[in-house]
Amino acid sequence: MPAAPVAPASAVTVSASVTGSRSRIASANASQIGDPLPRHVLLIGTDGTNLDKVLQYAYDQPGSGFRAVMEQGVTGATSIVGHTTISGPSWTTILTGVWDNKSGVINNIFNPAPYDSWPTVFNLIEYTRPEVDTAVYADWQYINDIAAAGGYAADVNEFVPFDTTWEETDNQVVDATIARIVATAATDSSFIFSYQVAADEASHAAGGGSQEYADAVVNTSENIKRIMVAIDAWETANPGEEWTVIVTTDHGQQQSVGFGHGFQSPNETSSFVIFDLEGDDANDGRQNLGYTTADITPTIVSLFDVPLRSDFDGVPMQSNAAVLNSLVTPENLKQALNDAVAMYGYPNIGTDLALGVRTVFASVPYFLGIITNTITAQLQAIVDADIFLISPLVGLAEFVVQVSGDILVAVTQAVARVVATLTGSGVIPPTDPPLPPPPADSVFVPILPAAVLV
């Protein structure tokens, strides 16, 4: 359930020189793993998007972006059943390759600490292959914070603030993504993560079974189509070079207006992975029965010839034998995917109950933070009006509300972490060592909410 983070923003770590000190740190690793050909990888994330709704509303639309990627790639109808269906932990799995029982991320209050132990796809690429251009475009600050954490941040980290509607804001994210694709040199390896949030926001406002949700899914599909058109044009202009495109979501949605997600119903645990591997035309339009969202980071880093961590939960989708053996050729892809979605159910009752309790406790500090920020923003508007006597008094009230809210969030977050640990979150430690700290000559640029970061 994305919203403005209630914890202080982290900092973006920007190397003083892309080919300087970070290259010196990575030189030992890079010398052992060879020098891969230029790779161009795009990860498209669409928050809270049910695959069955994609198939119902967007698949048969003229020029469907979702269908275009499915027909030139491999699609897996996946499930995150047995894992929390809150956005922060779910995107952490996608961007680190480990489940929440390792990462320990429990809700949407951002904490950079887990990414020191469990490095992100950006960290692994930037540390080992600093010559790869990495970029993130998102309209939820939490994603930008993940991209900035772990010591080796994405080269470009752009937050697109809300503008008019969430669909319009998504459109601006896609505009920035396309501009980056167009500007990418064929000889430069590059990784882009492009994140859209409108479908999730529509579900929270009107329910996953609403027309508003259907419209948001269609808008997302149209944006994917725009991106694919830009990639096609780029590949035409650069013969011999291609993009790998991966499309995924973090979780599904309840159909009625309410909590949206966070529990273990099949609608909420629904997910998908669409994998269009560069140069792989033989598998166009096929289905894979073995994909998981934890496979995405191992797949991406391996494409850049970055060594895999031994404690990944996922595997490279393009080379793992078990995953490749899970490829099938359905007579009707749409029907086969709907059949796969219908096969998923609830976890065992113990897991269902434990994760439900965790969600309840993890949601309390998050919503307290939202309430505190909403009240202080309203009070700040009165302070800014500079009303004689009133504004100073309101400023004092704002301070009291903020301090009280911060204390409540901190206390309830601490309780939530205890409950989360007791229910299996963050109980498996890493077996690989953390990445070395970044070089001393790095500079730190703070993230400013509602600001464009480069």
N, C-alpha and C positions, 0 to 999 in steps of 0.2 A: 504494500500500500504506500507508494511513494508520496512524499511530501517534503517540505523543507526540513533539513536535519535540525535537531534541537541541541546537538552537541556543537562545540566550537569547531569551525572549519580547520582542516589540517593545512599543511603547506605543500606547495608544489616544489619538488626538487628539480632544478634545471642545471644540467652540466654546463660548465663554462665553455667547454668545447666538445662537440660530439665526437670528434676523432682524437681528442686529447687524453685527459686523465682517465676517463672511463675506458677508453681503448687500452690503456696500459694495464688497468685492473683486469680486463677481460682477455688480454693477449695470451695468457697461458692456456685458457680453455679454448679460445678460437684457433690456436695453432694445432690443436689436437683433433678438431672436428671438421676440418676442411673448409672450403670456401664455396658455399652453394651458389647456384645461379640466382639471378634476381627473382625474388618471390613477391607476389602481390596478394595480400589476404585481406578480405573484408568480412567482419562479423557484424551482422545486423541483429540487434536485440529489440524485441517488441514486448513490452511489459504486459503481463496478465492476459495473454491472448490464447483462447481455447482453440485447439486445432479443429474441433468439430464445427465451430462457428466460422473459421476460415473456409472450411469446405462448404458450408451452407451458404455463406454470404459473398465470399470473395473469389472462390475457385472458378466459378462459371461466368464471372464478370468479363466483359470484353477487355482484352489486354491485361488480364489479372497478373499482378506482379508475383503473388504467391505461386500461382500455377506455372509461370515462366521459370521460376527457380526450381520448382519440383520437377518439371519436365526436362530440365538439363542437369539435374542432380539426383541425389538419393534422399528419400524422406523417411524419417523414423518417427512413429507415434510413440512417444515416451511417457513415462510417469515418474514423479518424484515421491510416490507413496512411501511412507516410512521416514520421510524427512519433512521439516517444517516448510510450509507454503507461504512464508513471509518473504518479501522482496529482498531485503538486505542479505539474509543467509543464502537465498537461492541464487542471486547474482554473484555472490562470493564463490559459490560452487562453480558456476560457469567460468569465472575469471581466475580461479586458482586450481581447479581440477580436483578438489577435495570436498567431501560432504560436511555438513554442519557438525557431525560428531567429531570431526577433526578441527575445523576452523573455530568453533565456539562462538560464531556470530549468531545472535539470537533475535535481533529486531532491526528497526531502521534508525536507531540512534548510532551514528557512526563512531567507531573506535578504530584508530589506525593500528593498534597493537597486534591483532591477529595476522596482519600481512607482513610482519617481520618474521614470524615463524612459518607462515604459509605464503610464499611470494606469489604475486600475481603474474599473469601472462606478460604484462608490461615489464615487471621487474626482471623476469627470466630473459626476455629478449634484450632489454636495455643493458643488462649486466654482461651477457655473453656475446651479444651481437649489437653493440651500440651504433653501428652504421645503419641499422634498419630504422627507417622513419616510422615512428609510432604516433598515432593520433586518436583522440576521443572526442566525439561530439554527442552531447546529451542534454536533456532538459529536466533531469533530476539530479540535484547536487550530489547525492550519495554516490552516484556512478563516477562523477568527477573526483570525489574524495578517494574512492578506491584506486583510480588511475594515478593519484598523486602519492599514495601510501607506499611503504616498503623500501624507501631509499633510492629506487631507480624508477622515476616517474615517466609517464608518457611524454614524448617530445612536445606534443600539442595537446592541450587539455581545455576544451572550449565548452563552457556552460551556456546554454541558450535559455534566457529567462522567459517566463510565461508572457505570451502576447495574444490578447483577445480571446482565443480558444486554444484548447490543447491540440486540436488538429492543426491549427495554424502554427503553433509552436513546433510541433513535429515537422511540419513542412519546412520550417527554417533550419531545423537540425539536418534535414535531408539536403537542403540547399548547400549548407556548409560541407556536407559529406561529398556531394557531387563536385563542388569546387576543388576539394582536396584530391579526388580521383583525377579530375582533368589536369591538375597541376603536377601529378605524379610522373616522374621521369621513368621511362622504360628500364633504364639501367640501375635504378635505385630500388632496393627491397623496401617494402612498406607494409605496415599493418594498421588498419583502421577499425575502430569500434564505433558504430553508429547506433544510438539508442533512441527509441520512441516510446512515449508513455500514454498516448491518448486513449488506447483501449482500456488500460487499467483505470484511468481516471473516469471514463464513461461508466465502467462497471460500478465503481464506488458511488457515483452520482445516481445511477438509474438501474443498476443490476445487469448481470451478465446475459440476461435474456431479453434485454430491452432493445428498442430500435436505435437508441443512442449508441449502444455497444456495437450493434451491427454496422452502423455508419462509421464508427471509429475503426473497425476492422477493415472495412472497405477502403478508408482513407490510408491506412497503413499499407494495404496492398498496392494502392496507386503510387505511394511513395517508393515502395520496393521496385515497382515497374520503372519509375523515373531513374532510380539508381542503376538498374540493369541496362537501361537504354544508354546511360552514360558509360557504363563499362563496355558495352558492345562497341560504342564509338571509339573508346580508348583502344580497345584491342584491334579494331580495324586500322587505326592510325599507327599502331605499333605491332606489325606482323611478327608472329613468333612469341609474343608475350601474352599471358592470360592471367586473369584473376581467379583465385579460389574464393568462393562466397559461402558463408555459413549463416543461416537464419535460425533463430531460436527464441524461446520465451522462458521466463523464470517459473511460472506457475499458471494455473487457470483461475476460474472465477465461479463463485456461487451465482445461481441464475437470478435470484431475487435481490432486491435492495436490502442491504444489511452490512454484515462484516466484510463481505467481498471475498476474502480468502484468509487463510491462516490455519485452517483445520484440514481434515483428511478425506473429505468427500472426493469421489472420482473427478468431479468438475474442477475442484481446486488443485488436485495433484496432477492434472493433465498438463503435458508439456510436448514439445516436439523439437526435432533437429532436422534441418534441411542442409545437405552437404553437397555443394557443387565444386568438385575438385578440378583444378586446372588440368586440361589435357585428357580427362577421363570421360570420353564420349560413350564408351561401351556400356556404362551403367546408367545412362540418362533415363529418367522416369521410373527407376526401380525403388523398391522399398527395403528398409533394413529393420530387422526385428531386434537388433542388439544395441542400438545407440542409447547413450544416456547424456544428460547435460554435463556430467563430469568429464566427458570425453573431449570437450571443446578445447580447453587449454592444452592438454597433451597433444592434440592434433595440430594446433597452431604452432606451438614451439617446435615440434618435430619438423614442420614444413620449413622452418628457418634453420634446421640443423642444430637446434639447441638441445643439449642433453636432457633426457627425461628424468624427473625426480623418481626415486624408488618408492616414495610414499604417495604418489598420485593414486586417486581412486579410479580415474578414467584412463583410457588408452587412446593411442592414435587411430582414428577411424579409417585412415587410408592404408594402414599396414598391419593392424592387429589381426591375427588369423581368426580368432573367434568372432570378431565383428564382421570380417569379410565373409565368413561362412554363414552369416545371418542375412545375406543379401537374397532377396526373392524378386521375381518378376510377376507382379499381379496382372490379371487380365484387365482389371479396372482399378487404377490407383486410388481414385477417390473412394470407391466402395471399400477397398482393402484397408485404407487408413481409418475410415469410419468403423470398420469391424475391429481394428486393433484398439481404437479408443474405447469401444464398448467392452473390451475384455478386462479392463483395469477396474479394480474394486478398492475396498478399504484394507488397511493393514489389520493385523490381529488386534483384538480388543485392548490388550495391554499397551501396545504401541500407540493406538488411536487415543486412548485416555491420557497417556503420558504427554504426547505432543499437544493435545488439547489444553492440558493444564499449563504447559510451557507457553503456549500462545497467549493464554489469558494473562499470565503474570508478565510476559514480555511486552504486552500491549499497553499495560498501565502506564509505565514511564513515558512511552512514546506519545500517548494521547495527552498526558499531563504536559508534556513539552509543547505540543501543538496548542493546547489551551493557553498556556503561559505566553507563548509567542503572540497569539492572537490578541490577548488582553493588552500586552505591553505595546503592540503596534497601534492599537486604538488609543491608548493613553499618550503615546508619543505624538500622535496627530494633534492632540490638544496642546501638548507642550510646544510643538512647532508653530501653533497658532499665536503663541506669545500673548495670551490673554492676561491682563493685569491681575495679579494675585492668584488667579486660578491656575495658570500654567506652572508656576513653581510648586504649588501644592500637588498638582497632578504628577509632576516630575518626581516628587517624593514618593507618591503612591506607586508610580511605575517601578521605582527602585525596590520598594518593599515586595511588590508582586514578583519581580524578576528574581530576587534573592530567595524568596520563599519557594517559587517554582523550581529554581535550580536545586534547592535542597530536596524537595519532594522527588524530583526526577532522579537525583543521585541515589536517594535511599531506596526508592522502588526499583531502580535499575540494579542495585546491589542484590536486593531480594530476588529479582528475576534471574540474575545470573546463578544464584544458588539453586533455584528451582531448575534452571536449564541444565546445570551440571548433574543434578540428581536424576534428570530424565535423559541423560546421554549426550548433552551438547559439550563439545570440546574435551572429551575424555580420552581421546587418542592423540598422543604427542607425536610430533614429526620424528622421523628417523634420519632425515637428511639435515645437515647443518644449515643454519641461516646463511643468507648471502653476506659477504663482507660488507662493511659500511661503505658508503659512497666516498669518493675522494675528498680531501680537505678543501680543494679549490672549487667545489660546487657552491652555487649561490641559491638562496632560498627566496622564493616569491610567494607571498601568501595568497590563498584562494579568497576571493571576494565574492560573496553571493551576488547573483544577478550581474556578473561581469564576464566579459569574454576573455579567456585565458589563452595565451599563445606562448 
